[in-house]
Amino acid sequence: MSTFQKTLEKLNLLFLSKKAKQKIEQIILILAIASFIVHLLFIFFAELVPFLNHDSPLLGSPIAAVYTPFSFILVYEVYLLVYYLPRSITTYVSKQYEIISLIIIRRLFKDLANLKLSSDWFSIKGDLQFTYDILASLILFYLLFWFYRLNRNRKSLNANNYIKDIHLGRFVQFKKTIAVILVPLLLSMVLFSFGNWGYLELTDTSHSLKELVNINNIFFDGFFSVLIIVDVLLLLVSFFYTDKYHKVIRNSGFVISTILIRLSFSVDGLVNTIMIVFAVLFGLAILAIHNKYELNFEVEKTKNQN
């Protein structure tokens, strides 16, 4: 084993082992609970703290306090995405879909705290966005159910036809390298993005936060930009290990799905919600057709053997 491989394995054990995953899970859980309590305290004592931005929508109701622990849950989902990257491309993509669906759920908690219940529901932008998001969350939840089901069927098929391949081992090694690089990179992005946002949210008197299209996009627009680069790299490197048409189309389709999710951060309202749902639906359709190809190859293989 080379020095690089030894270093890679050490970093992999440090960041991406089951033991590391359990520790990070515990730390995130503690931070989520603590942040929820602190956020509640800020809401209840907002008038007594002079440096707070009292116009913030996150200080208007105790319901909005759920927004903060949900942000930590999303950070943990980001870690899980990196954790599963070396193990399965499809599971890695499913984590992307989980993250975007949880972003919508988190957005719902913020919007719930600022709902304007009136007969003019469909003329109020915030109430309309809440309606779009609550419907989208149900649709995404259902689409993810089918995505996991199709992924499970794919794994069962592969288990019956597993052939050890040295090339596959090299590809896994490449994915491990990418995952190890992503951990400190994404951690730095999280600390900077949420730290800067938290400071401005609490102390902003010049209302510079209003220049942002949506505070729900903080960190995650940059995060999905990084994922696009990673997905394209995985697609290009996969050409060294497979030339099967359906594999190439599946990997290309997942890249397109990630790009659509990233583009959704540049718009708001109904267009944002439609783009997110369509991105996940497109990924689901790609996986379903890919599985049909796999099943067809298995049938052809059985016929040839007989």
CORMO-V838223 format. One record per run of one state. SS is the DSSP state (a for helix, b for strand, c for the rest). FROM is the first residue (numbers start at 1). TO is the last residue. Records with the same first field share a line. If there is no record, write none. Layout:
BEGIN
SS=FROM-TO  FROM-TO
END
This chain:
BEGIN
c=1-2  17-17  45-45  49-56  60-61  86-88  113-120  124-124  161-165  204-207  212-214  218-219  239-244  265-268  306-306
a=3-16  18-44  46-48  57-59  62-85  89-112  121-123  125-160  166-203  208-211  215-217  220-238  245-264  269-305
END
